[in-house]
Amino acid sequence: MIYYGTIFDHKVRFSIVRMKEVVEEVRNRHNLSYLATVVLGRALIGAALMTPWLAEGERWTLDIEGDGPIRKVIAQSTNKFTVRGYVANPSVELPLKENRKFNVSGAIGRGALRVIRDLGLKTPFVSQVPLVSGEIAEDLAYYFTVSEQIPSAFSLGVLMDTRGVKIAGGFAVQILDRSLEKENVEMIENNIKNLPYVTKLFQETEPLDVLEMIFGEKVGFVETAEIRYRCDCNREKAKSALLVLDEKELEDMRKEGKGEVICKWCSTKYVFSEEELRELLKLKKNSASS
């Protein structure tokens, strides 16, 4: 569930989300290691926190590429409160850090964070910043503060145990109007600095109470929505992916008796029979000769 709204005469916006079930679904879909679950989970939480502020039909994509062993992390959200994502290396594991935390920054390494805003126009808006920590929350805050000139704070966390995801969630606070009184800015900053890790916070505190801890007062009006993991892949799109292959590759699949397409976003497998592959070959040959 995500809670969102504005405060201080709409000069500040906030969102706070708990999404344990969504991150657990992602872990199972992609067969993620513990570390990969934490990395992708944080990215998906960051993407989910932006869903209330997206335009109609907009896709918001967080693209992190580094020189660490996980290599690439992609998380995407829509204004329909849906998310999806994947990592390049789902089996990555590293030793825990000295504080017994997962080594997210080590998995990602040095690199860049790109945000892609696709409004369905010819060209999406793309902006990029260097990674400042590889911990994702700090990198997102840096992106918004530098690229979009929106002073921001993010806190993201995924806690694992031997059974899977125990806690997953986070919050974002963004100052939209720089005329916000200095004492309010300092109060918000200090309150956020004094909060415990978000995973510990969510073990002990409900989201609305967390907001009161951040803003020093009860938030008057908060909207809510359910965050869902949703992919828009389907059999027709998988068939189109097969048509991109050359005729030899399709013929090799036909000889093997079947072809498979696995969606990178959700790991759904689409299987095509020998007869379907024969029809695709005919279609490809006809389009090539026309």
Buried (B, 14 or more C-beta within 10 A) or exposed (E): EBBBBBBBEEBBBBBBBBBBEBBBBBBEBBEBBBBBBBBBBBBBBBBBBBBBBBEEEBBBBBBBBBEBBBBBBBBBBBBEBBBBBBBBBBEBBBEEEEEEBBBBBBBBBEBEBBBBBBBEEEEBEEBEBEBBEBBBBBBBBBBBBBBEEBBBBBBBBBBBEEEEBBBBBBBBBBBBEEEBEEEBBEBBBEBBEEBEEBBEBBEEBEBEEBBBEBBEEEBEEBEEBEBBBBBEBEEEEBBEBBEEBEEEEBBEBBEEEEBEBEBBBBBBEBEBEBEBBBEBBEBBEEEEEE
